[in-house]
Amino acid sequence: MYSAGTYKITRRGQITIPRPIRKSLKLHEGDMLDFFYLDDMVLLKKKKEPVEVFRSLAEKVRKEFKRKGITRDDVAAEIKAYRSENRE
């Protein structure tokens, strides 16, 4: 973990995110951040758009399937089997 220095909170409860952090995380005006806190620690995380999250997950799944030799036909067969087993 890196330190970016110490900063003062304004009367309105605002702080400035230091330029090196904004640059490193590619933060821009209008970006959304998630805040997490525990005891005296606060964590900020750049919020990803749902499509970014989906693409990231899809890429991980694609790599894992490739590593295990799972093909599209294998997936289609599993879906078909599941659907036929779970018909109401």
C-alpha positions as a printed Julia matrix, in Angstrom:
88×3 Matrix{Float64}:
   0.0     0.0     0.0
   1.26    3.49   -0.84
   0.98    6.73    1.14
  -0.09    9.89   -0.67
   0.43   12.27    2.24
  -1.84   13.97    4.74
  -4.71   16.23    3.73
  -7.18   18.43    5.59
 -10.96   18.05    5.41
 -12.78   21.29    4.49
 -15.67   22.8     6.45
 -18.04   21.04    4.07
 -16.43   17.64    4.72
 -14.61   17.52    1.39
 -11.11   16.36    0.54
  -9.12   16.51   -2.66
  -7.88   13.23   -4.08
  -4.21   13.86   -4.86
  -3.24   14.06   -8.54
  -0.92   10.99   -8.43
  -3.8     8.86   -7.15
  -6.27   10.27   -9.7
  -3.74    9.62  -12.47
  -2.86    6.12  -11.29
  -6.52    5.08  -10.95
  -7.58    6.99  -14.08
 -10.15    8.97  -12.08
 -11.99   11.73  -13.87
 -14.68   14.24  -12.98
 -17.98   12.42  -12.64
 -16.46    9.01  -11.84
 -18.12    7.17   -8.98
 -16.28    5.85   -5.93
 -17.33    3.25   -3.39
 -16.44    4.01    0.25
 -15.69    1.26    2.76
 -14.73    1.85    6.38
 -13.75   -0.09    9.46
 -12.68    1.43   12.76
 -10.36    4.32   11.8
  -9.65    3.21    8.21
 -11.42    4.36    5.03
 -10.98    2.64    1.67
 -12.04    4.25   -1.59
 -12.51    2.1    -4.67
 -13.3     3.23   -8.19
 -16.74    1.94   -9.07
 -16.8    -0.08  -12.24
 -19.63    0.03  -14.72
 -21.64   -3.23  -14.81
 -20.43   -3.96  -18.34
 -16.8    -3.67  -17.15
 -17.5    -6.12  -14.33
 -19.17   -8.53  -16.78
 -16.27   -8.3   -19.26
 -13.75   -8.96  -16.5
 -15.66  -11.99  -15.24
 -16.21  -13.3   -18.76
 -12.48  -13.05  -19.5
 -11.62  -14.98  -16.33
 -14.16  -17.68  -17.19
 -12.9   -17.87  -20.8
  -9.31  -18.38  -19.6
 -10.35  -21.02  -17.06
 -12.43  -22.89  -19.64
  -9.51  -22.81  -22.08
  -7.14  -24.07  -19.38
  -9.5   -26.96  -18.63
 -10.32  -27.7   -22.28
 -14.02  -26.84  -21.96
 -15.58  -25.96  -25.33
 -18.71  -24.05  -26.34
 -20.29  -27.38  -27.27
 -19.59  -28.67  -23.74
 -21.32  -25.61  -22.25
 -24.29  -25.93  -24.62
 -24.68  -29.62  -23.74
 -24.63  -28.84  -20.0
 -27.24  -26.11  -20.42
 -29.46  -28.43  -22.46
 -29.12  -31.21  -19.86
 -29.88  -28.84  -16.99
 -32.96  -27.45  -18.73
 -34.35  -30.89  -19.51
 -33.79  -32.02  -15.88
 -35.48  -28.92  -14.43
 -38.58  -28.55  -16.56
 -41.67  -27.82  -14.57
